[in-house]
Amino acid sequence: MAVADRGAPRSGQAVPDLLIAGAGVAGLWLAVKAARAGLSVTLVERGNPGDGASGGFLGALMPHSPERWNGKKDFQFRALIDLEDEIARLESETGEYCAYRRVGRLLPVTSERGRATASERISDAKANWGGRFSYEVNHTADRGDWPNILHAPHGIVHETLSARVSPPGLLVALLSSLAVMPKIDLRLGTAVVDIIPGDKVAKLSDGSAIGFGHMALANGVDAFPLIARLMGLQAPSLGGGVKGQAALLDAKAPPGLPLVYDDGVYVIAHENGHVAIGSTSENKFDDPHGTDDRLDQIVERARKLCPMIKHAPIIRRWAGVRPRAVGRDPMLGPIPGASGVLAMAGGFKISFGIAHRMADCLVAEITGEEGPETPLSFSVANHAAKAAKA
Ligand SMILES: Cc1cc2nc3c(=O)[nH]c(=O)nc-3n(C[C@H](O)[C@H](O)[C@H](O)COP(=O)(O)OP(=O)(O)OC[C@H]3O[C@@H](n4cnc5c(N)ncnc54)[C@H](O)[C@@H]3O)c2cc1C
């Protein structure tokens, strides 16, 4: 059915072509892309934009490692390439600044085995990264304290594909873009509580109901139980949350420093001299937003890794819950058994680098126009099959 054929008003209320639940980085990109494609969009957010995992400040845009190339890695690679232009367009349309920069990444090599693995990846990167980006080993860091060369007894990997962006800057730019678009209805402080796909109606927390042409669940970790319910599955089976804690330091660091990554610790210099440090990965937690000594340990490791930030004061501590689907890949596309309802969840640790491309896939699904190919492993059916085996 063509998009224009839908939209019969229900109870006097216009029916949006696309109803989106959740205004994190996923839902906001989807709203922008859908509106650019001419769809009318209602975006329903339980609290405020960025209340979920997207409200942090790390903004690392790091590729998967270049060996054993597959659909997921290819999808992310293309997304990381496109993002540069996507952000330039957003900035020029809105006048907002996202502090995007392709700074590359340094990874200290701490064992002989690590050195051998890194050496093998040089040719994988040449083959799979399109010749434009390099992956080298034994690069001498420009500065001995970024990272600490004593921390890299077997050399340093330097790859030039990684970038970083300011998460708050990007969210503001996406919201500014929506603010000037026609046919956008943003409803804050309202949650989707139920969906009746047969009627193409969603029930909202304010007691009202809203019809839709299509609906997308981009509501982070809370998408999984809703999707499972729509499919008649057991609630927690399709995915869950992994808590992460992060800290922001006022380090007066020069902008343009590469990301540093070592064994789960990220150090990211942002444009304003701030340095973001992350992250814990906690599968079990009582308080999704609290920070504790696990964060202090990460900060201590980061200070040893990059002595430049040894004395930099912490100006913000933050925690959020990353949405991780059962199959570990993002969950994207039609929800079996729920006609017209789509999933856009499970970006886990890489959403800021791929959400715009995930949005392109869903917009193509809705409009029938050509769009990027969604890897099979992203499909809801694939995740459900994995859940059934678990
Ligand atoms: C410490 C930490 C560091 C990270 N670092 C990086 C990084 O460097 N790079 C990177 O790419 N990613 C990073 N991530 C992961 C990234 O933040 C997440 O993958 C991403 O934010 C998920 O975005 P989302 O839009 O899918 O979900 P969310 O941002 O969680 O958004 C979901 C939204 O839906 C709303 N909502 C929930 N239920 C409903 C409902 N029923 N109705 C309406 N609205 C609802 C919520 O209020 C929320 O605003 C990090 C995460 C953490 C925690």
The ligand as an SDF file (V2000), in Angstrom:
LIG
                    3D

 53 58  0  0  0  0  0  0  0  0999 V2000
   28.5640    4.0180   29.5220 C   0  0  0  0  0  0  0  0  0  0  0  0
   28.1670    3.8860   28.0810 C   0  0  0  0  0  0  0  0  0  0  0  0
   29.0570    4.2460   27.0880 C   0  0  0  0  0  0  0  0  0  0  0  0
   28.7120    4.1100   25.7400 C   0  0  0  0  0  0  0  0  0  0  0  0
   29.5960    4.5180   24.7880 N   0  0  0  0  0  0  0  0  0  0  0  0
   29.2510    4.4320   23.4860 C   0  0  0  0  0  0  0  0  0  0  0  0
   30.1260    4.9200   22.4900 C   0  0  0  0  0  0  0  0  0  0  0  0
   31.2050    5.4080   22.7970 O   0  0  0  0  0  0  0  0  0  0  0  0
   29.7360    4.8200   21.1930 N   0  0  0  0  0  0  0  0  0  0  0  0
   28.5320    4.2700   20.8250 C   0  0  0  0  0  0  0  0  0  0  0  0
   28.2220    4.1990   19.6340 O   0  0  0  0  0  0  0  0  0  0  0  0
   27.6860    3.8180   21.7600 N   0  0  0  0  0  0  0  0  0  0  0  0
   28.0230    3.8840   23.0690 C   0  0  0  0  0  0  0  0  0  0  0  0
   27.1730    3.4130   24.0300 N   0  0  0  0  0  0  0  0  0  0  0  0
   25.9500    2.7200   23.5930 C   0  0  0  0  0  0  0  0  0  0  0  0
   24.8910    3.7020   23.1590 C   0  0  0  0  0  0  0  0  0  0  0  0
   24.8050    4.7340   24.0950 O   0  0  0  0  0  0  0  0  0  0  0  0
   23.5610    2.9570   23.0190 C   0  0  0  0  0  0  0  0  0  0  0  0
   23.7090    1.8490   22.1580 O   0  0  0  0  0  0  0  0  0  0  0  0
   22.5100    3.8880   22.4250 C   0  0  0  0  0  0  0  0  0  0  0  0
   22.4010    5.0490   23.1730 O   0  0  0  0  0  0  0  0  0  0  0  0
   21.1640    3.2030   22.3090 C   0  0  0  0  0  0  0  0  0  0  0  0
   20.3060    4.1310   21.7300 O   0  0  0  0  0  0  0  0  0  0  0  0
   18.7550    3.8450   21.5830 P   0  0  0  0  0  0  0  0  0  0  0  0
   18.1680    5.0420   20.9570 O   0  0  0  0  0  0  0  0  0  0  0  0
   18.5850    2.5160   20.9340 O   0  0  0  0  0  0  0  0  0  0  0  0
   18.2400    3.6500   23.0880 O   0  0  0  0  0  0  0  0  0  0  0  0
   18.1060    4.7330   24.2460 P   0  0  0  0  0  0  0  0  0  0  0  0
   19.0940    5.8140   24.1300 O   0  0  0  0  0  0  0  0  0  0  0  0
   18.0890    3.9630   25.5260 O   0  0  0  0  0  0  0  0  0  0  0  0
   16.7060    5.3940   23.9790 O   0  0  0  0  0  0  0  0  0  0  0  0
   15.4880    4.7620   24.2610 C   0  0  0  0  0  0  0  0  0  0  0  0
   14.4740    5.8440   24.6160 C   0  0  0  0  0  0  0  0  0  0  0  0
   13.1830    5.2460   24.6760 O   0  0  0  0  0  0  0  0  0  0  0  0
   12.4640    5.8130   25.7600 C   0  0  0  0  0  0  0  0  0  0  0  0
   11.4360    4.8340   26.1100 N   0  0  0  0  0  0  0  0  0  0  0  0
   11.5620    3.6630   26.7770 C   0  0  0  0  0  0  0  0  0  0  0  0
   10.4020    3.0070   26.8030 N   0  0  0  0  0  0  0  0  0  0  0  0
    9.5020    3.7790   26.1480 C   0  0  0  0  0  0  0  0  0  0  0  0
    8.1290    3.6150   25.8270 C   0  0  0  0  0  0  0  0  0  0  0  0
    7.4520    2.5120   26.1970 N   0  0  0  0  0  0  0  0  0  0  0  0
    7.5160    4.5900   25.1270 N   0  0  0  0  0  0  0  0  0  0  0  0
    8.1940    5.7070   24.7350 C   0  0  0  0  0  0  0  0  0  0  0  0
    9.4970    5.8920   25.0200 N   0  0  0  0  0  0  0  0  0  0  0  0
   10.1550    4.9370   25.6970 C   0  0  0  0  0  0  0  0  0  0  0  0
   13.5250    6.0320   26.8220 C   0  0  0  0  0  0  0  0  0  0  0  0
   13.1050    7.0230   27.7410 O   0  0  0  0  0  0  0  0  0  0  0  0
   14.7210    6.4750   25.9840 C   0  0  0  0  0  0  0  0  0  0  0  0
   14.7820    7.8700   25.8290 O   0  0  0  0  0  0  0  0  0  0  0  0
   27.4550    3.5760   25.3830 C   0  0  0  0  0  0  0  0  0  0  0  0
   26.5380    3.2420   26.3750 C   0  0  0  0  0  0  0  0  0  0  0  0
   26.8790    3.3920   27.7240 C   0  0  0  0  0  0  0  0  0  0  0  0
   25.8750    3.0480   28.7820 C   0  0  0  0  0  0  0  0  0  0  0  0
  1  2  1  0
  2  3  1  0
  2 52  2  0
  3  4  2  0
  4  5  1  0
  4 50  1  0
  5  6  2  0
  6  7  1  0
  6 13  1  0
  7  8  2  0
  7  9  1  0
  9 10  1  0
 10 11  2  0
 10 12  1  0
 12 13  2  0
 13 14  1  0
 14 15  1  0
 14 50  1  0
 15 16  1  0
 16 17  1  0
 16 18  1  0
 18 19  1  0
 18 20  1  0
 20 21  1  0
 20 22  1  0
 22 23  1  0
 23 24  1  0
 24 25  2  0
 24 26  1  0
 24 27  1  0
 27 28  1  0
 28 29  2  0
 28 30  1  0
 28 31  1  0
 31 32  1  0
 32 33  1  0
 33 34  1  0
 33 48  1  0
 34 35  1  0
 35 36  1  0
 35 46  1  0
 36 37  1  0
 36 45  1  0
 37 38  2  0
 38 39  1  0
 39 40  1  0
 39 45  2  0
 40 41  1  0
 40 42  2  0
 42 43  1  0
 43 44  2  0
 44 45  1  0
 46 47  1  0
 46 48  1  0
 48 49  1  0
 50 51  2  0
 51 52  1  0
 52 53  1  0
M  END
$$$$
